[in-house]
């Protein structure tokens, strides 16, 4: 077979060095080429991390047994012999930047697994890498950021940064302690000027543009144009947080809190003014407690079996059902007895356009009747809440206790809005709806703790008069705890007493409880976990918005912002992508078919979101279960699935 010269750039020889000419044949395998390169360089070092990168084809030659002919390499090819692990600057959710060695040859999904293993973050499938906003990066070039250097830690030889500190004797070094403290302790409140300078999406379209910057999990960093020492952002991409245990997830919990905190401060997610004051109070408390307390696991409360047994009853409600709309007002009558007789009779409200019905809640279903007397007959309609979406809409100050339900229907989702009369009714009803959505009844042992959790949440929003010292605390930097909207709306002297009022309700929480409560309130926001994309549906002439959540797809009117339609993943039969015309097609039960093209992002990102969330739902509860990387790539990789 003919011998020909192969041009190979060797990174160790320097950028100005000419390419090596290696005499090869087409039947020579990749491993043999590497051996020739090493012999010709005459440099004695460990070459085990090096591999061949084919620049023209933008691919790695990682199979040493393959011949050059099988790889498609000919005399015109230009190869580069380079390390697979290179330095990468990584922006963490808390705003800090670490420099570490990441794998540039493996798919991004596997690179994230190595990064999370080093940083002691479990369940790396929930995270991904995001390109930073280019405009803001240019403006910050003059400012020198603080960099935590972890490039000396070999990813392949240690499990976590903690293990590396112990094995290498770095546990007592100030540098190692500073890195771990940065990862596991909440950062101080940012200056108001810092918040104002950072990019804040002001519309759904701008939020959609942010999602166009996600890297492809199926391709390597180098294949996507990421160079050595480039900066990327590590973020929680899939809002389906599995097996979150404070005792072993200190770093994960802290970074998740930081991402939620910045989402609130930068107005990436909408919240009410009352919720913002509560978020500010929790930030203030977490900042104070972090100085003296470590993030540890709380002692779990014991289930109250007697109280759980008392919950074997029917919730009766008066429901005002508006014509053609499913929004409603409700007063709940609850009797904690084991029979179906009720001593509490709700008040009657007269609202124009509404009709009054008698409602019962039994097992996992809501049924309504014309009157209480007819509740023993067939109901007018019965709505099964299993699999529904339950969202609170509460304002304790305004005595507003509403529950929004998205109930699955064959052709989408129906929206139901319930309004309770007081906190007690709301707590019991909300707990019942949440359990029913998970396929559980009122007899479930978690019902009492669910009720107590809701009551604790309401108590935090209630104004509690504090001491005079607390109300006049001048040390609190209020504008560092709220978003720019409220910085402009109120002066610091106006915000301080309101934040400190909410602070009185959370001042007794431990650090772990405070962080978990912040995340709980964040997850209860109506827009939590929805990633937006501007799309155009097949057969439509106008642009619309597609919202992707952890269990549903949402079609949103771009001009008005109203939800047009909702489809759940559990009604999805199949989805596919036409890669030629870049169009996503999805088929649901009931012969419902939709197709759309993506305008603000590549359709691969949308495809990966859908497949990623379906993968999240397949995770088992076995403690020793390993991450099924092959299944993830099958669901998210598309035509490039491994």
Buried (B, 14 or more C-beta within 10 A) or exposed (E): EEEBEBBBBBBEBEEEEEBBEBEBBBEBBBEBBBBBBBEBBEEEEEBEBBBBBBEEBEBBBBEBEBBBBEBEBEEEBBBBBBBBBBBBBBBBBBBBBBBBBBBBBBBBBBBBBBBBBBBBBBBBBBBBBBBBBEEEEEEEEEEEEEEBEBBEBEBEEBEBBBBBBEEBEBEEEEEBEEBBEBBBBBBEBBEBEEBBBBBBBEEBBBBBBBBBBBBBBBBBBBBBEBEBEBBBBBBBBBBBBBEBEBEEBBBBBBBBBBBBBBBBBBBBBEBBBBBBBBBBBBBBBBBBBBEEBEBEEEEEEEBBEEBBEBBEBBBBBBBBBBEEEBBBBBBBBBBEEEEEEBEEEBEEBEEEEBEBBBBBBBEBBBBBBBEBEEBEEEBEEEBEBBBBBBBBBBBBEEEBBBBBBBBBEEEBBBBBBBBBBEBBBBBBBBBBBBBBBBEBBBEBBBBBBBBBBBBBBBEBBEBEEBEEEBBEBEEBBBBBBBBBEBBEEBEBEEBBBBBBBBBBBBBEBBBBBBBBBBBEBBEBBBBBBBBBBBBBBEEEEEBBBBBBBBBBBBBBEBEEEEBEBBBBBEBBEEBEBEEEEEBBBBBBBEEBEBBBBBBBBEBBBBBBBBBBBBBBEEBEEEEEEEBBBEEBBBBBBBEBEE
